[in-house]
Amino acid sequence: MVTVELVRRVALSLPRSYEAIVRDRIKFRVGRIVYLAFSPDETIMGFGFPKEERAALVAAEPDKFLMPARVDERYNWVQVRLDAIDEAEMRELVIDAWRMVVPKRVSAAYPGSELD
């Protein structure tokens, strides 16, 4: 099962990424931009994801993915149930969300970027 600690290890290994606690919630940022956030009970992870693709993602796997809270719908954001994903999928979601917020040259320098 994916835990916050597993996500933390991946997120903190990424260049420019850091952890912040905001109103008792764990969030990961690059600069001032949040790209990962956890629900208060740490069972759901919100992450950066293209707005125009999220409805299709949620429709394809509604047991796994959730639309963002109404106040967050204006952002490139979607949510996932941590108990519905494995470590490999979590790693992919975290890295893709991080790539949305870092400069292209930073993303291109990250190992594995040649696959993109």
N, C-alpha and C positions, 0 to 999 in steps of 0.2 A: 504494500500500500504506500502511496506517495504521502509524505509528511512535509510539514513546513521546513523541517531541518534539511531534507533532501533538496527542496527547492532553494533554500538558503545557500547550500553548497554550490549549486549551479549558478545562481544569480550573482553571488559575490565573487565568482571566478571570472566574471565578464568585465572587460575594461570599462572604467568610469561608473560602474554600478555600485550603489551603496544602499544600506538598509536604513529605514526611518520608522519611527513609531509615531503615528498620528491618531489622536483620540483613541488610544489603546489598540490600534490596528497596525499590523505589520505591513509595510509597503516597501517596494524597491524602486529606486529612482536612478535616473541619469540626469544630472543637473537638477532642475526643478520638476522634471517630467516623470510622473509615475507610470511605470510599465507593468507592475505586478502589485496586487493588493489582496489581502486575505479577509474573509469574513471574520467577525469577532470570535466565532467558535472554531475557526481555522479549518473548516470542512470545504469551503468554496474559495477558489482562487479566481480573481478577476485579472485579465491580462489584455495588453494592447492587441487589437485585431482590426483589420479594415472594416469600417462601417458597412460598406456596400456588399460584403461577403458574409456578414454574421447571421443574417436571417436564414440563409441556405445552410450554414453550419449547424445552427440550432435545429432547423427542420430535419436535417439528415440524422442527427443523433440527439434527440431531445432528452434522453436519459443521462446524457453526459454533459451537454452544454446548455447554458441558460442565457437568455437575453440579460443585458445589464439592467440595473435599477433604473427606473424612469428618469431620475435626475442625471444619470450617466449616459443616456441614449445619444446625446449630442457628441460624445467622444468615440474614438476608435477603441471600442471596449466590448468584451464578452466575458462570460464566466464559465467555469468548469468545476464539476464535482471532483474533488481529489480522489475519492474512493473509486471513481469510474475510469481512471487512467493509470497507466503503468509508468515506470521511471523513464523509459525511452520517449514516450509521448510527452511527458512533462518537460523533459529536456528540450524537445523540439519547440513546444509552445513558449517556453521561457526565452529561448534564444531568438525565436522569430519576433516576439514582443520587444525584446531588447534591440534588435536590428531596426525596428520601426523608429526608435528614438535617438540612436547614436548617429553621428555623422557617417556618411557612406565610407569614407576612408578608414574609419575605425572598424566598421563592420567588415570591410574588405580585408583588413589585416588579421581578422580573427580566424583561427584554424577552421577549416571546413568551408570557408567562403567560396572556394573554387568550385564547389558543387552547385552554387546558386546560378 
